[in-house]
Amino acid sequence: MNKLETLKLALDGRKEEIFGYQINIDNFTRAIEKINTEYSGNPEIIEFRDKLIDMLDSHKTEQLKAIIIHDVIAEQINEMEAV
């Protein structure tokens, strides 16, 4: 396997990683909204919501890191294919 093939595989992996983070971001956001509207009087669930908020922030940061690496890999592929 050469560098270009390796980079293309890595790019596919990053796409999957970004998509996985997005699924979690969407789920956490919906769960937080649901808790705020339906369970605001339940202290245990509010504690869970607060953990979800922390996880949401973390996943957004990790997704952005994955996007940055994705973009760097894509740039390398474009440079190699342009030659």
N, C-alpha and C positions, 0 to 999 in steps of 0.2 A: 504494500500500500504506500503510495507517495503522499507528499504533504498536502496536495490539493484534495485528494480523496479523504484524508484524515480531517482536514478542515471542514469539508462538506458534512461528514458524519458529526463532527462537533457542533456544527451549526444546527443540524437537525435536533441534537440533544438539547441545545439551548432553547430552541423553539418549544419543545415539550416542557422544559423547565418553566419557561415564561407562562405557558398555558396552564400548567399545574398551579402556579402561584395565583393566576387570575381566577381559577375556579375557587380557590380558598378565599381570595379577597371578596368575590361575589357572595359566597356562602356566609362569611363572617359579617359582611355588611347587612345582609338580609336578616341574619339572626339578631344582630344588634337592634335593628329597627323593630323586629317582632317583639323582642324583650321590652323595648321602650314603650311599645303600645299595649302589650298584653300582660306583661309580668312586672310592671313597675313597682308593685307593692310587695314583691317577694325578695327579701334580702339575699337569699342564697343564689337566686337567679341573677340578681343585680351584680353580685360578686363574679359570677360566670361571665356576665356581659363585660365587666371591666377587664377580665382576662382576654376576652375576645377582642376588645379594643386594642390591647397591647399586642396581641397576635396579628391583628390587622395591620397595625403600623409596621411590625417586623416583616410581614410578608410583602408589603409595599416596598420596603427598603431592599429586601432580597430580590424582588422582581426587577427593580431598577438596576441592581448589580448585574443580574443575568442579561438584561437588555443591553447594558454597556458592553459586556463581553460578546454578546451576539453580534452587535454592530461592528466590533473590532474584527471578529472572525469574517463577517460578510465583506468588510473592506479588503481583507487579505485575499479572499477568494476572487473578488472583482479585479484586484491588481494582477493576480496570477492568470486569470482568464483573458485579460486585456493584452497580454504579451503574445 
